[in-house]
């Protein structure tokens, strides 16, 4: 049978699967692994719930209903919701590790997960950068009348409970940041950049990041656009430092400040918050049920932050 080197070139380059095929294979594998892992976690959790109430003669339907409520209960960070977040993060990192070893033939650390000197400063700096930005978004929403404070969490709960909720929210969203940054800005962005230029890689990976949130409650065109700009912002966070710790800090702060701190919906999910807010502004401004990420307030801030990071990257290059 004759060889067809031209055909092989569509798939292989420099002895490795081409970057686009690597990314496509990874995305499919990661999603399948997450679905299987979710089913296994659900079965194990259902067994625990069923065993915990033997005297109540719970039906399978009741157990499934209770489990669904627990997994969706991110406002109080229930043990099942928290456990699932840890499990899902480990699954994503595990798939990436296997792909780096078997498919990419590169190290996992080379994605930007090194613990070289100053890694924690990148994490804290990214967190502080976005925390300041979200403080500005919160103030703008209140001062413009787009949102009204109608109560405070400390009127309903003691400070020990509040501090525990904030700590849980911080850890929960740090895990979200690790998993999603490893997935989108780690494996996907960097492998795409191996095959195409950096700017197209940023745009494609950001579109992928937006698509990942299409199944969230309240998602639509505006929310996808907002998440796309967030993806561009986080990608620039990676290229500003060439490590994932800065965008992980940014990502964790984004979710933490938006939800557990200021009380907005986070990508359509209720994560509680120190402030009880009544959203009174139009959806185009506030993002409606999805949260500010789908509104002009947050999208405008994202564009401003993109400009800041772009200027920082150019400044660093000029200094070099």
BELTAJO-V355417 format. One record per residue. N is the residue number from 1. RES is the residue in three letters. PHI is phi in whole degrees, 0 to 359 (NA if undefined). OMEGA is omega in radians with two decimals (999 if undefined). NEAR is the number of other C-alpha atoms within 10 Angstrom. Layout:
N/RES/PHI/OMEGA/NEAR  N/RES/PHI/OMEGA/NEAR
//
This chain:
1/UNK/NA/-3.09/3  2/UNK/290/3.07/4  3/UNK/280/3.11/7  4/UNK/231/-3.10/8  5/UNK/299/3.13/9  6/UNK/295/3.12/8  7/UNK/292/3.14/9  8/UNK/298/-3.11/11  9/UNK/295/3.08/12  10/UNK/292/-3.05/11  11/UNK/247/-3.02/15  12/UNK/242/3.03/14  13/UNK/214/-3.13/12  14/UNK/55/3.08/7  15/UNK/77/3.13/7  16/UNK/232/3.01/12  17/UNK/300/-3.13/17  18/UNK/300/-2.99/20  19/UNK/301/-3.13/21  20/UNK/297/3.09/17  21/UNK/291/3.09/15  22/UNK/299/-3.12/20  23/UNK/295/-3.14/20  24/UNK/299/3.13/12  25/UNK/295/3.12/13  26/UNK/296/-3.08/20  27/UNK/301/3.12/19  28/UNK/297/-3.10/11  29/UNK/296/-3.12/16  30/UNK/295/-3.13/20  31/UNK/292/3.10/14  32/UNK/297/3.13/12  33/UNK/298/3.13/17  34/UNK/294/3.12/19  35/UNK/295/3.12/13  36/UNK/298/3.13/13  37/UNK/296/3.13/16  38/UNK/294/3.11/16  39/UNK/296/3.13/12  40/UNK/297/3.12/12  41/UNK/296/3.13/17  42/UNK/297/3.12/18  43/UNK/296/3.13/14  44/UNK/295/-3.13/12  45/UNK/292/3.11/20  46/UNK/297/3.11/20  47/UNK/296/3.12/14  48/UNK/295/3.13/13  49/UNK/296/-3.13/17  50/UNK/295/-3.13/21  51/UNK/289/-3.08/11  52/UNK/282/-3.11/11  53/UNK/225/-3.10/11  54/UNK/292/-3.09/9  55/UNK/282/-3.09/8  56/UNK/267/3.11/8  57/UNK/51/-3.12/9  58/UNK/294/3.07/15  59/UNK/278/3.08/10  60/UNK/304/-3.14/12  61/UNK/296/3.12/9  62/UNK/295/3.14/14  63/UNK/297/3.13/18  64/UNK/297/3.11/19  65/UNK/297/3.11/12  66/UNK/296/-3.13/14  67/UNK/294/3.12/21  68/UNK/299/3.12/15  69/UNK/296/3.13/14  70/UNK/294/-3.09/18  71/UNK/292/3.13/19  72/UNK/272/-3.06/16  73/UNK/275/3.13/19  74/UNK/280/3.13/21  75/UNK/296/3.11/18  76/UNK/251/3.10/20  77/UNK/50/-3.13/20  78/UNK/299/3.14/16  79/UNK/305/-3.13/13  80/UNK/289/3.10/20  81/UNK/296/3.14/21  82/UNK/292/3.13/21  83/UNK/298/3.12/16  84/UNK/294/3.12/18  85/UNK/296/3.10/19  86/UNK/297/-3.11/16  87/UNK/299/-3.12/16  88/UNK/295/3.11/21  89/UNK/297/3.12/20  90/UNK/296/3.12/16  91/UNK/296/3.14/20  92/UNK/299/3.14/20  93/UNK/296/3.12/19  94/UNK/295/3.11/14  95/UNK/296/3.13/18  96/UNK/298/3.13/25  97/UNK/301/-3.14/18  98/UNK/296/3.13/15  99/UNK/293/3.13/22  100/UNK/296/-3.11/19  101/UNK/283/-2.98/12  102/UNK/269/-3.04/10  103/UNK/257/-3.10/16  104/UNK/283/-3.03/19  105/UNK/58/3.09/11  106/UNK/226/-3.12/13  107/UNK/279/3.06/14  108/UNK/294/-3.11/20  109/UNK/298/-3.09/13  110/UNK/294/3.06/12  111/UNK/289/-3.11/20  112/UNK/120/3.14/21  113/UNK/258/3.14/17  114/UNK/284/3.12/13  115/UNK/253/3.09/11  116/UNK/293/-3.08/7  117/UNK/307/3.08/7  118/UNK/92/-3.11/9  119/UNK/300/-3.11/18  120/UNK/291/3.08/14  121/UNK/292/3.05/13  122/UNK/298/-3.14/20  123/UNK/298/-3.12/21  124/UNK/293/-3.14/16  125/UNK/297/3.10/17  126/UNK/297/3.13/23  127/UNK/296/-3.11/24  128/UNK/296/-3.13/16  129/UNK/304/-3.10/16  130/UNK/280/3.10/23  131/UNK/299/3.08/22  132/UNK/297/-3.13/13  133/UNK/298/-3.13/18  134/UNK/288/3.03/22  135/UNK/297/3.11/15  136/UNK/293/3.11/15  137/UNK/297/3.14/19  138/UNK/299/3.14/22  139/UNK/297/3.13/12  140/UNK/297/3.13/14  141/UNK/295/-3.13/21  142/UNK/288/-3.07/17  143/UNK/293/3.14/11  144/UNK/277/-3.10/11  145/UNK/83/3.11/14  146/UNK/290/3.08/18  147/UNK/219/-3.13/21  148/UNK/234/3.07/17  149/UNK/280/-3.11/14  150/UNK/248/3.12/9  151/UNK/177/-3.11/13  152/UNK/227/-3.11/14  153/UNK/297/-3.10/16  154/UNK/288/3.01/13  155/UNK/282/-3.07/9  156/UNK/251/-3.04/9  157/UNK/228/3.08/10  158/UNK/283/-3.03/10  159/UNK/292/3.10/12  160/UNK/296/3.10/10  161/UNK/296/-3.14/12  162/UNK/295/3.13/17  163/UNK/296/3.09/11  164/UNK/296/3.13/12  165/UNK/295/3.11/21  166/UNK/294/3.11/20  167/UNK/296/3.10/14  168/UNK/298/3.13/19  169/UNK/297/3.13/27  170/UNK/295/-3.12/19  171/UNK/294/3.14/16  172/UNK/303/-3.08/21  173/UNK/282/2.99/24  174/UNK/293/3.08/21  175/UNK/296/3.07/22  176/UNK/300/3.14/20  177/UNK/299/3.14/24  178/UNK/298/-3.09/23  179/UNK/294/-3.05/21  180/UNK/286/3.08/19  181/UNK/287/3.07/27  182/UNK/299/-3.11/25  183/UNK/287/-2.99/22  184/UNK/273/-3.13/22  185/UNK/269/3.09/30  186/UNK/275/-3.03/23  187/UNK/292/-2.99/25  188/UNK/293/-3.10/27  189/UNK/301/-3.02/26  190/UNK/289/3.06/22  191/UNK/288/3.07/21  192/UNK/297/-3.13/22  193/UNK/295/3.05/18  194/UNK/293/-3.05/13  195/UNK/253/3.11/13  196/UNK/231/-3.12/14  197/UNK/292/-3.04/10  198/UNK/299/-3.08/16  199/UNK/299/3.06/12  200/UNK/300/3.12/13  201/UNK/296/3.09/22  202/UNK/297/-3.11/26  203/UNK/294/-3.13/17  204/UNK/293/-3.13/19  205/UNK/293/3.11/27  206/UNK/288/3.05/27  207/UNK/296/3.07/19  208/UNK/299/3.12/19  209/UNK/298/3.09/24  210/UNK/296/-3.14/21  211/UNK/296/3.13/16  212/UNK/298/-3.08/14  213/UNK/257/-3.09/18  214/UNK/293/-3.12/16  215/UNK/271/3.11/11  216/UNK/291/3.12/14  217/UNK/303/3.09/14  218/UNK/79/-3.10/18  219/UNK/290/3.13/21  220/UNK/191/-3.11/15  221/UNK/296/-3.10/11  222/UNK/296/-3.13/19  223/UNK/293/3.13/27  224/UNK/295/3.08/22  225/UNK/296/3.12/19  226/UNK/297/3.12/23  227/UNK/292/3.07/26  228/UNK/300/3.12/26  229/UNK/296/3.06/25  230/UNK/298/3.10/26  231/UNK/297/3.09/27  232/UNK/297/3.13/24  233/UNK/301/-3.12/25  234/UNK/292/3.09/29  235/UNK/296/3.09/29  236/UNK/294/3.05/24  237/UNK/299/3.07/29  238/UNK/292/-3.07/22  239/UNK/290/3.08/17  240/UNK/289/-3.07/20  241/UNK/238/-3.06/16  242/UNK/61/3.02/16  243/UNK/223/-3.09/23  244/UNK/275/-3.05/29  245/UNK/295/3.13/30  246/UNK/296/3.08/27  247/UNK/294/3.05/32  248/UNK/297/3.08/30  249/UNK/299/3.10/29  250/UNK/299/-3.09/29  251/UNK/296/3.14/28  252/UNK/298/-3.14/27  253/UNK/294/-3.14/28  254/UNK/302/-3.13/24  255/UNK/292/-3.09/26  256/UNK/295/-3.12/30  257/UNK/292/-3.10/25  258/UNK/298/-3.06/26  259/UNK/259/-3.04/26  260/UNK/304/-3.13/28  261/UNK/271/-3.01/22  262/UNK/264/2.99/21  263/UNK/93/3.05/25  264/UNK/279/2.95/34  265/UNK/296/3.13/24  266/UNK/248/-3.12/23  267/UNK/51/3.10/25  268/UNK/87/-3.10/22  269/UNK/250/3.08/19  270/UNK/274/3.10/20  271/UNK/246/-3.13/24  272/UNK/74/3.13/25  273/UNK/146/3.10/25  274/UNK/287/-3.11/19  275/UNK/250/3.03/19  276/UNK/265/-3.02/17  277/UNK/251/2.93/18  278/UNK/247/-3.12/15  279/UNK/279/-3.06/20  280/UNK/247/-3.13/14  281/UNK/277/3.13/17  282/UNK/293/-3.10/12  283/UNK/300/-3.10/18  284/UNK/296/-3.14/13  285/UNK/267/-3.01/19  286/UNK/262/-3.10/24  287/UNK/90/3.09/28  288/UNK/61/-3.05/22  289/UNK/292/-3.14/19  290/UNK/288/-3.08/24  291/UNK/112/-3.06/27  292/UNK/304/3.12/27  293/UNK/303/-3.13/32  294/UNK/263/-3.08/28  295/UNK/244/-3.07/21  296/UNK/295/-3.14/17  297/UNK/300/-3.10/20  298/UNK/285/-3.14/25  299/UNK/296/3.08/24  300/UNK/299/3.10/16  301/UNK/294/3.11/18  302/UNK/301/-3.14/24  303/UNK/296/3.10/15  304/UNK/296/3.14/14  305/UNK/291/3.06/20  306/UNK/300/3.12/20  307/UNK/297/3.14/14  308/UNK/296/-3.13/13  309/UNK/293/3.11/18  310/UNK/298/3.11/17  311/UNK/295/3.13/13  312/UNK/295/3.14/15  313/UNK/297/3.13/17  314/UNK/296/3.13/12  315/UNK/296/3.12/11  316/UNK/296/3.13/12  317/UNK/293/3.13/10  318/UNK/294/3.13/8  319/UNK/292/3.14/7  320/UNK/284/999/6
//
